[in-house]
Each structure stands twice: as C-alpha cells, then as structure tokens.
Amino acid sequence: MSIRTTVNSGSWQQIGTGPATVQLISPDANGVTVMVYAGASAPATNSDGLALNGEFAVHNFNSTQPIWAQVVQTGETALVACQPETT
C-alpha cells in the first residue's frame, strides 16, 4: 500500500523509506516539479534531487535509505505517493 503525502516548498520532507517507487500524483496543471532524494538525512538547503514532473512522474529507489521530497516552486504543494517495494 502506498503512502500519500502532501509535499511543500521550502524544506525537505521524509516521505518514506526505500526500496520504493515514488510517483508525482498532482498537481501537474500548475507545472509543479518535485525533487526527490534518498539519503540518511535531508539534503542541505538549496540542494538538488531527481526531478519529478508531468513528463517524468515516477522514480524507483533501490536503496534502503529514507526518501526525501521538496516542491521546487515557492508556495506550491504537490501530492506524491511512495510505494514500498519488496526485494
């Protein structure tokens, strides 16, 4: 069962733990991009991650580390799903 999380801009939020598939659910209508990253702790402020958007909305993480997400556009939010995968 996936865990749905509303992700905001401004700070990294932990959305799950790998291995998992992360999918941007909404809203693409505003052109929202979500950065995702797998690591023991949240990335530093202004650090980049992998970008999820309307064209590339899914990424699979194979590591067992926590998964972090942050909306790129200031003041926007997005809904993401983190689906745990079995190894």
C-alpha positions, -999 to +999 in steps of 0.1 A: +000+000+000+014+034-010+017+063+014+003+096+000+020+127+013+014+164+005+048+179-001+055+217+002+082+240-010+109+254+014+121+223+032+128+186+025+102+162+040+107+125+045+081+106+025+091+070+030+120+045+030+134+026+001+133+004-017+102+022-031+087+037-061+078+074-058+052+090-081+040+126-085+002+124-083-008+161-085-010+189-094+007+190-128-017+217-141+004+243-123+037+229-137+048+218-103+081+199-100+091+178-070+127+170-062+133+136-046+164+123-029+174+091-010+199+096+019+203+091+056+194+127+063+177+155+044+198+173+018+212+208+026+190+238+018+191+246-020+204+211-028+190+194-059+175+160-062+159+140-090+131+160-106+095+146-109+072+165-132+044+159-158+069+143-182+089+122-157+065+115-128+079+082-114+112+072-099+123+039-083+147+039-054+166+006-048+184+017-017+171+011+019+176+048+029+150+073+038+134+092+008+130+129+009+110+153-013+105+190-018+085+211-042+107+234-064+083+263-069+079+286-039+045+285-023+033+254-042+023+220-029+020+186-046+007+151-037+032+123-040+029+085-034+056+064-020+050+027-028+073+003-008+088-025-029+097-059-018+133-071-025 
